[in-house]
Amino acid sequence: MSDSPNVVVAGAGLAGLVAARHLADAGTEVTVYERRPVVGGRVRTRHEDGFTLDRGFQVLFTGYPAVRRELDVGALDLREFRPGAVICSTGEGTRSVLSDPLRDPRSLVESAFNRRVTTSDKLRTLALRQDLSGRDESWFFSGPDASIREYLRDWGFSERYVENFVAPFYGGITLDRSLSTSKHVFAYTFRALSEGRIGVPAEGMGVIPEQLRASAEAAGATVVTGEGVEGIERGGAGSGAGVGSDGAAGVTVETTDRAVDADAVVVATDPKAARDLTDVDAIPTEGAPSTTQYYRLSDATPVSTGKKILLNSDEASPNVVVPLTDVAPEYAPEGEQLLCATFLGDDARFRDAEDLAADTRAALSAWYPERSFGGLEPIHTDRIEFAQFAQPPGVHAELPDATDPEGPVYLAGDYTEWSSIQGAMKSGRVAAEAVLDGR
């Protein structure tokens, strides 16, 4: 019998892997069980015919505190987007750059002469940036809440700025172009965008969980893939070592292959599975869907945006288009370009792939009237039913804590913080600390 506490982690997404590393660093025997053959949860990458296809369009915010704490960002070999975006009008057939002059001085002139955004709105944006940069971490996700739209209205932003820029840009971040998401999400991500960079690893977003797995295993954790947790019985034998200060009674964890006695279990599965395993009703299971379609373009002339995202200011289909190889040439074979487009809402999940591609071709043809996009070929479509949990105003005050389940059972997932990579990674550390404290 081991003298060290024995902890099982259910799920090898970002939260579970971070929890496993912190537990192993503290001398705990940790085994992670993941039902899929690969780690990562919602952050995964597939490689097909030389193309790198992330599970939906995702980026890493280096301004997130948990990213700086848990990852070796330098080792990820990030390919970075430049600040701001290109506002595209299908009806007018125009493209105009809006950027942060403090962080992207090369776009200063273009941004200054962007007539789709007023000077007053540009000045308010700088004032908002200064206000949020001075806020303490504890200020975010606390206090009265409102929708993003209401928050921007209170700041005095014009409706045109909100519709042309914020709606498509934050529609991509929150999967909610109506801007009815909590203002807390806007404030936190706006500060992160102001203070850090966004990018994708040269080998795809999937290297992020792979790095977390390597860190957990180097600390002594065992990661088992292809074997998921199906049930938890409180009052199991455990190892007898106890966890934390009170030596709480153990649990028996039922996996697809075996029964495992442990002193504690950290449930880091998807929200629906976590609710089934723990009976914690506060876990949010209403999700926001997203559809991402990837395209190859065999054209010698690159679709160049200055490493910025194309925002569709007029229509929601597609919401944004991203010339990925303009930022990360490694995402496609030599001589090929890779683009992706995101579509919001349930309707897109059920539309024919060629219909979605037709919308993207039409948008690009309007934005770039000097060239043809007839050769834009869809190569993969991700239809994600639960890309984030819904985050209306007030939701974050109602989310469960890591210690809400009965017995030595703990929660780790972005649904204990807020729906993001930051939320997932922070929740893993918080859960590990709760286990070690025996709370």
MOLIN-V967074 format. One record per helix or strand. SS is the DSSP state (H for helix, E for strand). FROM is the first residue (numbers start at 1). LEN is the number of residues. If there is no record, write none. Layout:
ss->[SS SS]
from->[FROM FROM]
len->[LEN LEN]
//
This chain:
ss->[E E H E E E E E H H E E E H H H E H H E H E H E E E E E H E E E H H E H H E E H E H H]
from->[6 13 14 29 40 45 51 60 65 73 78 85 94 105 119 137 147 148 159 181 183 198 206 222 229 250 259 264 271 287 309 320 324 329 337 346 353 377 392 395 409 414 421]
len->[5 1 12 6 1 4 4 2 6 4 3 5 5 8 15 3 1 8 16 2 13 4 13 4 8 6 4 4 8 11 4 4 4 3 8 4 15 13 1 4 3 3 17]
//
